[in-house]
Amino acid sequence: MSRGYCLRPSARARKRTGVRLHERAETRRDYRNGYRFRKVQMSYQVLEIRIPRLRESGYVPSFLEPNHRAIRQVEEWTGKAFLSGLSRCEVIRLLESTTGCRPSDDLLRRVQNELDAQVKAFRERQLTKRYEYLFLDAAWAKDIVGLNATGICIMTAVGVTYSGEKEILGFERTAAENESGWRGFLSRLVERGLRPSDLALIVSDEHNPFVECSL
């Protein structure tokens, strides 16, 4: 696979110029102008790829992005590592051990920003289905910021449609599990489209019996 990535730029440059290296023909569309070398971080190693320069037009291989050292596959792999529960430090150590290269801060920032955008879109989406059952619960997790670790409460709502389809309707983090937090969380679900009149049953634990009167 690594040989394929190294040979791909030259093959693409041949198509862009219309001729082979050192070939003379009337079909020529551009001229080569030497090479430049670029280190590329793959998901399994770091390669140094020789990229042909073209006089009339710039050329960047399709599997690379301008100003990005890692290919898109590495970003997807890093995103999966974050979603698996690995911390930033653990992701860095994992990539260093597998590729021999520390991931750049820009790469980690791009992946985290993309995941944050996906989470925001998921949390703010409109609820267009009819839900027969609503399950409510909260769990405590550790939130590590710098050298400090604090406990946070994550409130979660799961709905079951009339056809039996289960769906996570929303989740929010809060400093404590209290009545005001649950009322705000449930009111935002209603604003997004949850219809209390459709609900046949609300299931919650003994810590939040007041949620039934919040809808």
Disulfide bonds with the S-S distance in Angstrom:
none
